[in-house]
Amino acid sequence: MLLTIVGVINAILHLVIWLASLFLLGSFNSGGHKIMLLGYFYLDALSAFMIFTSATIAFAAALYSISFIRTDYNLKKISRNKGLFYYLLFNLFVASMFLVPVINNLGLLWVAIELTTLISSFLVGFYNTKHSVEAAWKYLIICSVGITLALFGTIIFAYAMNLASGINSFNWTELLAYSGKLDPNLVKAAFIFILIGYGTKAGLAPMHTWLPDAHSQAISPISALLSGVLLKISLYAILRFGIIVVKCCGWSFYPNLMLIFGLFSLAVAAIFIIVQKDIKRLLAYSSIEHLGLISIGIGLGSDLAIFAALLHLFGHAITKSLMFFGAGKVAQTYNSHELKDISGVSRVLPATGIALLIGALALIGFPPGSIFISELLLVISAISSRNYFTAGALLFFLAIIGGAILFHFGKVIFGKPPEKELSPNESPGLVLTYVFLIVMIIGLGIFVPTIFRHSILSAVAVIKGI
């Protein structure tokens, strides 16, 4: 009873935060404006967009957690104190991710991203099993090594700033103001460290090796936050530095690197999705694919491509969260992550079966899901810029990945239910979580509201350095 009460209060608080983030999103129209708070905090349209994305998934995860944690407690997988500890860690994790988009100082940005790693590692190893603890350590070590490289890149940026202006500053606004005077060679060297370092945390291949283990072993609401928010928050850091690189070195070096890593991520995801045997690891490799698509959109560089990338960022966040919520409920009911043990979900868990079907179709770009619009715009952008290789690679890998996902989830959803006795339970809160996400997934595929479209256009202007 106590866990349910705490969960409901937590969900209500996150609903309030989500509504506040919606108001913040609306405050940045297509013209955009900037808000400075103290010296270390900074808000613009890109910050507001990332905060809204984070708040959306955090609210959905908080709502989903009510029934998920209660069920885990009833199944004696966790104690009451462990459940309460989960809510503490949940909010610390979400707070650390809210902190990243509002920080002006790039040194503190590094601290905030490292903080997300430290807190979420406890949630990856939450069940204290052999595999979850191993995944948590792997996640902690690989990501910490990665962002150590990012720290080195940040220091080089600050050194370039000192050479150009005589000012010792890590503030993004000051670096941006002097970006035209920075040494291009130093900036390029620094950005390589930034891209590899924060790219490790973002799950870009080949620095992705922590991601499948962490996503598969984390408690399911956190898997959604890892995929839907944490990967994008790390990509946000790359985008911030990329704006300085473009101002200093022009629009060639940075986009080309994003294209290379994006296409390689697509290729790696395609290979591993085909042979995957674990439902949550399958979704983890799908996250690598979609981070690759977002990177390709940034790399193509046109206003339309960047708009598509940001729309895809949000669309993937809500769609993948729906899939992780459904997969988490399935794994909890079937007591297994293995695809061979899971079948007939549509009969055992009807609402979850529908959610997984809609989510799987949306994930592969089937209309009218929002991902269909963003992927279509990406292909159009590649063709219109005469980047036919990228357009062809996109279509090729999307076809392979789409076929593999339909094959895997077709058996999961429509197969024959297992003969062993199961205890299916779909609470109203669980169904409400599904509905909340499905409405946005389909709604954005039919019509992009003016407030949302203008906020993305404003964020595009920030990324382009306008």
N, C-alpha and C positions, 0 to 999 in steps of 0.2 A: 504493500500500500504506500509506504514512504517513497519507494523508488518511482512509483507512478506519479505521486504528487510533485516530486522534484522534477520529473520529466515534463510534466504539463507546465509548470512554472517556467522551466527552461525554454520550452517551445514558445510560450507567450512572449517572453522577453526577446527572443530572436525574431518573432513576428514584428514587434515594435521596431527592432533594429532594421529589419527588411523594409518596413514602411518609411523609416527615416532615410535609408539609402535610396529609395525611390524618389523621395523629395530632393535629395542631393543630386541625383541623376538629372532631374528636371531643371535644376538650376543652371546647367550648362547647355545652352542652345547651340545652334550651328555656328554662331559667332564665337562662343566660348568666353570664359574669363578665368582669372586665376585668383586664388585665395591664399594668402600667406598667414600662417599661424605660428607665432613665435619665430625663432630662427631656424629650428631644425625640422619644421613641419611645412608641408606644401601640398596644395590641392589644385588639380586642374581636371580637364575633361577625362583624361586617361585614368587618373586616380579614381574619379567618381565611377567610371565604368567598371573598374576592377573591384571597387568596394561593393557595388551593386551585385556583381557576379558572386562575390564571396558571401554576401548576406543572403542571397537567394538559396544557395546550396546549404549554407549553415542553418537556415530556417527549416528547409526540407529534411536535413539530417537530424535536427533536434526533434522534429515531429515524428520521424521514423524511429528515433531512439526510444521513445516511450514504450512501444510494444516490444521492440527488439530486446531491450535490457530487461524488461519484465519477464519475457519468455526465457531468456538466458538464466535469470534468477530462478524461475520455476523449474527449469531443467537441471538446476544445481550446477550449472557451468561456472557461475560466479556467486560470490556472497553479497549480502546487502552492502557491506562496506566497500566492496570492490565496485559495485554499481554506482555508489555515491562518488567514489574516486574517479570513475569514468566521467561523470558530469563535470567534475573539477578540471580534469585534463582536457575534455572537450572544449570548455570555454577558454582555457588558457591557449589552446591550439588555435581556435578561431580568432581570439584577440591578437595573437602574434601575426596572423595573416592579414588582419585589418590594419595592423601597424605598418606593414611594408609599403602600401601605396601612398601613405601620407608623409613619408620621411623625405626630407630635403637633403640631408647629409648622407653621402654615399657610404661613408664608414659605418654609420648607424644602420643603414639599409642592410649592410652585410651582417651586422649583429642581429637584426630582426630576422633575417632569413636563416641564420644559424640557430636562432631560438626556435623557429618552427621545426627544425630538424630534431633538436633535443627533446622538445615536448612530444612530438608525434612519434618518436622512437618508442616511448612507453606505450603508446596506443597500438603500434605495430606488434609489439610483444605482449599485448594485453592479457592473452590467455595463458601465458607462461608455459606453453608447450615447447618441445624441443625445436620444432620447425619455426614457431613464431619468434622465439628468442634468437635463433640463428638469423632469421630475416631482419630482426630489429638491429642486431649488431652489424650485419652486412649493410643495411641502410645507413646506419650512423657513421660507419667508417668510410664508405664510398662517398657519401654526400659531404662529409666533413673534409675529406681530401679534395673533393671538387671545389668547394667554396673557399678552401685555402688558396687554391689557384686564383679564384675570383678576387680574394683579398689582395694578392700580389698585383693583379691587374688594376685594382682600384688605387693602389699605392703608386703605380706607374702613371695613372691618370693625374693624380695629385702632383706628382713630380713634374709632369708636362705643364700643369697649371702654374707651378712655381717658376719654371723657366720662362714661361710666356708673360707672366704678370708680376712675379715677385711675391705673390700672395700664397700663403699656405692654407688651402681650403679644400674640403671634401664636399662642399655644397654643390648640388647639381645645378642650381640656378647660376652660380658664379662660373662653373665650368662651361655651361652653355653660353654665357655672355662672352667668354674668352675663347670659345671653340674655334673661331676663325684664325686665331693666333697660335694655336697649339702646334707642336711639331707633329706632322702627319705620320712619320715613321714610329715615333713613340706611341701615338694614339693607336696605330694599327697593331703594334706589338701588344699593347695593353688590352685591346679588345679581343685578341685571340685567347688570352688568359680568361677574360670575362666570359666569352662564349663557351669555352670548355668547362670553366668552373660552374657557372650558373646553369649551363646546358646539362651538366650532370644532374643537378637538382630538378631540372625541368623534364628529364627523361628523354632527351634527344639521343638517338643512336650515334656512335657506339658507346656513349657514356651511360647507357640505360640499365646496366646490369643489376642494379639494386631493385628496380621498379617491379618486375613481376613477382619477386618474393615478398616484398613489402605489401603490395596491393592484395596479394592472395592471403596473407596471414593476418593482416590488420582486421580489427573488428569492423563489420560491414559498413556502419555509418561513416567510419573514418576512411575506409576505402573510397567512398564517394567524395569525401573532402580532399583526400590526397589527389585523386584523379581530376575532380571538378575544379578545385581551387589551387592546391599547392603547386601543381605543375605550372599553372598559368601565372601564379605569383612569381615564380622563378623566371619565367619567360618575360614577365613585366620588367624585371631588373635588367635583362638583356636589352629590351626595347629602350629603356632610359639611357643606357650607355650608347646604344645605336644612334640615337638622336644626335649626340655629341660627335660621333664618328662621321655621320653624314655632313654635319656642318663643317667639319674639319677636312674631310677627305673626299667629299662628293658622294654621289649616289651610285657606287659601283662595288667597292670593297666589301662593305657590310651586307648588302643584299645578296651578293654572290655566295658569301659564306652561309647565309640563311638558306639559300636554295640548295646548296650541297648537303647540308645537314638535314634539311627537310626531306629531300629525295631519298637519302640513305636511310632515314628513319622509316619511311614508307616501305622500302625494300625489306628491311629487317622485320618489320611488323608482319608483312605479307607471309614471309617464310614461317615464322613461329606461330601465327594464327592458324595456319593450315594443320599443323601437327599437334596442336595443343590438346591436353587431356584434362585440364583443370578449369572449371568455369570462371573462377576469379582471375586466374592467370591469363585466360583468353581475353577477358576484358582489360587486363593490364596491358597486354600487347596492342590491343585496340587503341589504348590511350597514346601509345608511342606513335601509332599511325596518325592520329588526329593532331598531335603536337607537330608532327611533320607537315601536315596540311597547313596549319597556322603559320609555320615558319616559311613555307613556300609562298603563302600570300604576302607575307612581309617582304620576302625576297623579290617577288615580282615587281613590287614597288609602286605600282600605279594606285591612284586613289580608290579605284574600284577593287583592286586586289587586297588592299589593306582593309577596306570596309568589309570585304568578304572574310578576311582572316579574323577580324574582331567579332563579326556575327557568328563565325564558326566557333570561336572561343567560347562564347556564351551558349550556343546551341549544343556543343559537345559537353559542356559542364552539366546542363540540365538532363541531357539524354543519357550520359554515362552514369550520372547519379541514379536515375531511374533504373538502369540496368544493374548497378551494384546493389541497390535496395532489393530488387527482385531476386538477384542471385544470392544475396545474404539470407533472405527468407527461405529460399529453396534449400540452401546448405544447412540452415538451422533445422528445417523440417526433415530433410533426408539424412541429416547427420553426416554429410559428405560433400566435398568440393569436386569430386571426380565425376567427369561427364558420363562415364560408363555406369555410374550408380544412380543417375538422375534421368528420369523420363516420365512422361505423362503429367507434367506440371499443370496443364490446363484442366485436368480432372481432379487432381489432388488439391491444388490451390488456384481456383478459377480466376480471381482478381490478379494474382501474381502472374498467372499464365498470360492474361491479356496484356498486362504491363510489359512483360518480357517480349511479347510479340510486337507490340507497338514500338518498344524501345529498340529491338533488333532491326526492324524495318527502317526506323528513323536513323539508326546508327550507320547503316550502309547507304544512306542518301535517298531513301524511297520517299516520294512526295506523299502528303504535303508536309513532311517534317522540315524543321528549320535548317537542318544540315543539307537537305537537298538544294535549297536556295544558295547557301554559301559555297557548296562544292560546284554548283553550276556557274556561279560568278567567278570562281577560281579558274575553271577551265576556259571561260570566255576571256578572262584577263590574260591568261597565258597565250591564247590564240591571237588576241588583239595586239599583243606586244610582239608577235611573231616568234614567240618562244615555243616552237612546235615540239621540241624534245620534251620540255616540261609538261605540256598539254598531253602528249602521248603517254608519258610515264604516269601521269595522274590517272588517266582513264584505264591504263593497263593494271596498275596496282589496285585501284578501287574495285575493278571487276573481280580480281582474284580474292581480295579480302571480303568483298560482299558475298561471293559464292561460299567462302569458307564459313562465314558467320551464319548464313542461312542454313548451311548443312548442319553445323553444330547445334544451333538453337532449334532447328526443326525437330531433331530427335528429342531434345530436352522438353520441348513444349507439347509435342503431339505424339510422342512415343507411348508405349504401353506402361501403365504405372507398375512399380515394383510390387512383388507379392508380399513383402514384409509389411508389418503393421506400422502405419505412420500416425502422427497426431497433428493434423493440419489445423491451423488457427490463423485467421486473417481479421485483425481488429479494425474497427472503424478508423482509427488513427492511421493505420497502415494504408488502407484504401484511400484515405484523404491525401496522404503523401503522394500516392500514385497519381491521383486526379490533378493535384496541384502542378505536378511536373508535366503530365500529358497535355494539359490545357495549354501550357506555354510552348511545348514542343510543336504541337499541331498549329496553334495560333500564330506563332512566328513564321510558320511555313506558308500560311495563307496571307497574312498581313503584318508588316512591321510597323508598330505604332509610331506616330510622329515623334513623341518624346524619346523613344528608343533610337529611332533613326538619326535624329539630330544629335543625340549624345554620342553615337558612334562616329558621325561625321566630325564632331568636335575632337574626338579622340584621334581620328585619322589626321586631322590638322596638327595635333601635338606630335604625333609620330613623324610626320613629314617635316616638322620644324617650322611650320608656318606661324 
